[in-house]
């Protein structure tokens, strides 16, 4: 993943044990055929754990025009706030001409990071730019992403419940300080997380200052 001041899904992915080309394609909302072509694979069974795949997707060049065509999620879906006592330091949206696909939530290093809803862990490891990251797949075509973790506390394939502690907040990857980079995706496309959180962050409220984010 090439990062500047914006966030995009990574352009490389390390294959985890048990992953298939079809599962990886679903994570990044690309077709299996395109993913295989970019990586010179003629057979989907060629994947091996530890192998690095290039992902033919870069949201950092997204424009406002393309953003307006992305699918809109159901308005009645709500997720739990992933950090208690945090503060939003960088909002979702076009920033300096590029797309920031989530929100950055500042809190103390080591703070608990909670699953926003019930789901299945489809990635737990290091992602370029995101550092230690967890990706959880939920019902209805939703995925949530938790980046910059100090430590991941769940593994690939784990079933998690809403509010479960899945990581410790940190500053791994490309960031200027301890924070959680949190994304909500609907059928692979980024949504504004603040539109889906059930309540504002407790204790400290929401701030749109730029300090402490990534």
matplotlib code that plots the C-alpha trace (Angstrom):
import matplotlib.pyplot as plt

x = [0.0, 1.3, 0.3, 0.7, -1.6, -4.5, -5.5, -6.1, -6.2, -2.8, -1.3, 0.3, -1.2, 0.6, -1.3, -2.5, -2.8, -6.1, -6.7, -7.9, -7.6, -11.4, -11.4, -8.6, -10.4, -13.5, -11.5, -10.3, -13.4, -11.5, -12.3, -10.3, -9.4, -7.9, -6.0, -4.6, -3.6, -1.7, 0.2, 0.9, -1.1, -2.6, -4.1, -5.9, -4.4, -0.9, -1.3, 1.0, 1.0, 3.5, 3.3, 2.9, 0.3, 0.0, -3.5, -4.7, -6.4, -5.3, -8.0, -5.5, -6.1, -9.9, -11.6, -14.7, -16.5, -15.7, -16.5, -20.0, -20.7, -19.7, -22.6, -24.5, -25.0, -28.2, -29.0, -30.3, -27.1, -25.2, -21.8, -20.5, -17.7, -14.4, -12.5, -13.7, -12.6, -11.1, -11.2, -11.5, -8.4, -8.9, -12.3, -13.4, -13.4, -11.5, -8.4, -5.8, -7.2, -7.0, -9.3, -9.0, -11.0, -11.8, -11.4, -8.4, -9.3, -6.7, -6.4, -3.7, -1.3, -2.5, -6.2, -8.6, -9.9, -13.3, -15.1, -17.8, -20.2, -20.4, -18.3, -15.4, -11.8, -10.7, -7.3, -5.0, -1.4, 0.7, -0.4, 1.7, 0.9, -1.6, 0.9, -0.7, -4.3, -7.4, -10.2, -13.6, -16.3, -19.9, -23.3, -24.9, -21.8, -20.0, -16.3, -14.6, -10.9, -8.8, -5.2, -2.1, -2.6, 0.1, -0.9, -3.5, -5.4, -7.3, -6.3, -7.6, -10.8, -11.8, -15.5, -15.9, -18.8, -19.8, -17.7, -15.1, -11.5, -9.6, -6.5, -4.5, -4.3, -0.9, 1.2, 2.5, 2.6, 2.5, 1.2, 2.3, 1.2, -1.0, -4.4, -6.8, -7.5, -11.1, -12.9, -16.4, -16.7, -19.9, -19.3, -15.7, -16.3, -15.5, -18.3, -18.2, -17.8, -19.4, -22.6, -22.8, -21.5, -24.3, -23.0, -20.2, -17.0, -17.6, -15.9, -14.1, -16.5, -15.5, -12.9, -11.8, -8.4, -5.6, -3.1, -2.3, -3.8, -2.2]
y = [0.0, 3.4, 5.9, 9.7, 11.6, 9.3, 5.7, 3.0, -0.7, -2.3, -3.3, -6.3, -9.2, -12.0, -15.2, -16.7, -20.5, -21.7, -18.7, -19.1, -16.8, -16.4, -15.4, -12.8, -11.5, -10.9, -9.0, -6.5, -6.5, -7.5, -10.4, -13.7, -13.7, -10.2, -11.1, -14.2, -12.3, -9.6, -12.2, -14.5, -17.4, -20.0, -22.2, -20.9, -23.8, -22.4, -20.3, -21.0, -19.6, -16.8, -15.9, -12.2, -11.2, -7.8, -6.4, -4.4, -1.7, 1.7, 3.9, 6.7, 8.1, 8.1, 11.3, 13.0, 11.9, 8.3, 8.4, 9.6, 6.4, 4.0, 1.9, 3.3, 1.0, 0.5, 3.5, 1.3, -0.6, 0.4, -0.6, -0.2, 2.3, 0.4, 2.5, 3.8, 7.3, 8.1, 11.1, 11.4, 13.2, 12.7, 12.2, 10.2, 11.7, 13.4, 15.1, 17.0, 15.6, 11.9, 9.6, 8.8, 5.6, 5.6, 7.7, 7.9, 7.6, 8.9, 7.2, 6.0, 3.3, -0.1, 0.9, -1.9, -2.1, -3.7, -5.5, -3.2, -6.1, -9.9, -11.4, -13.6, -12.5, -12.7, -11.1, -10.7, -9.7, -6.9, -4.8, -2.3, 1.2, -0.2, -2.0, -4.7, -4.9, -6.9, -7.2, -8.6, -9.7, -9.1, -10.1, -8.1, -7.4, -5.3, -5.4, -3.4, -2.7, -1.9, -0.7, 0.5, -2.0, -2.4, -6.1, -8.2, -10.4, -12.6, -14.9, -15.5, -17.5, -16.5, -15.8, -12.5, -10.9, -7.2, -5.4, -8.2, -6.9, -7.9, -5.7, -3.2, 0.3, 1.4, 3.2, 0.5, 1.1, 4.6, 7.0, 10.0, 8.6, 6.1, 5.8, 3.4, 3.6, 2.3, 1.6, 0.4, -1.1, -2.2, -4.8, -3.7, 0.0, 2.5, 4.2, 7.0, 5.1, 8.0, 7.3, 3.8, 4.1, 3.7, 6.6, 9.1, 8.1, 8.2, 10.6, 12.9, 13.5, 13.9, 16.3, 16.9, 18.2, 16.8, 16.0, 12.4, 10.7, 9.3]
z = [0.0, -0.9, 1.7, 1.7, 4.0, 2.9, 3.7, 1.2, 1.4, 1.0, -2.4, -0.9, 1.2, 3.0, 2.5, 5.9, 6.5, 5.0, 2.8, -0.7, -3.8, -3.5, 0.1, -0.5, -3.5, -1.3, 1.3, -1.3, -3.5, -6.6, -8.9, -8.4, -12.1, -11.9, -8.7, -10.3, -13.5, -11.6, -9.6, -12.6, -11.1, -13.5, -10.8, -7.7, -5.8, -6.2, -3.0, -0.1, 3.4, 3.7, 0.0, -0.8, -3.3, -5.1, -4.8, -7.9, -5.9, -4.7, -3.1, -2.3, -5.8, -5.4, -6.5, -5.2, -8.4, -8.0, -4.3, -5.1, -7.1, -4.3, -2.8, 0.2, 3.1, 5.0, 7.2, 10.1, 10.7, 13.8, 15.2, 18.7, 19.3, 19.1, 21.7, 25.0, 26.0, 22.6, 20.3, 16.6, 15.3, 11.6, 9.9, 6.9, 3.4, 0.7, 2.3, 0.3, -2.9, -1.8, 0.1, 3.8, 4.1, 7.8, 11.0, 13.3, 17.0, 19.5, 22.9, 25.3, 24.0, 25.2, 25.4, 24.6, 21.0, 20.8, 17.9, 16.5, 16.1, 15.9, 13.1, 11.9, 11.8, 8.2, 8.8, 11.8, 11.1, 9.7, 6.8, 5.0, 6.4, 8.8, 11.0, 13.2, 11.9, 12.4, 9.8, 10.8, 8.4, 9.6, 8.2, 5.5, 3.5, 6.1, 7.1, 9.8, 9.9, 13.0, 12.3, 14.1, 16.9, 19.5, 19.7, 18.0, 20.5, 18.0, 15.2, 11.7, 11.7, 15.2, 15.9, 17.8, 19.6, 19.7, 22.3, 22.6, 23.1, 19.9, 20.1, 22.1, 20.6, 19.4, 16.9, 14.5, 10.8, 9.3, 12.0, 14.0, 17.4, 19.3, 17.6, 16.1, 12.4, 12.0, 8.8, 7.9, 4.5, 2.7, -0.1, -0.1, -0.4, 2.4, 4.4, 6.9, 10.2, 12.2, 10.4, 11.8, 15.3, 17.9, 20.1, 20.2, 22.1, 25.8, 28.2, 25.8, 22.9, 19.2, 18.0, 14.4, 15.2, 13.0, 15.8, 16.6, 13.6, 10.5]

ax = plt.figure().add_subplot(projection="3d")
ax.plot(x, y, z, "-o")
ax.set_aspect("equal")
plt.show()
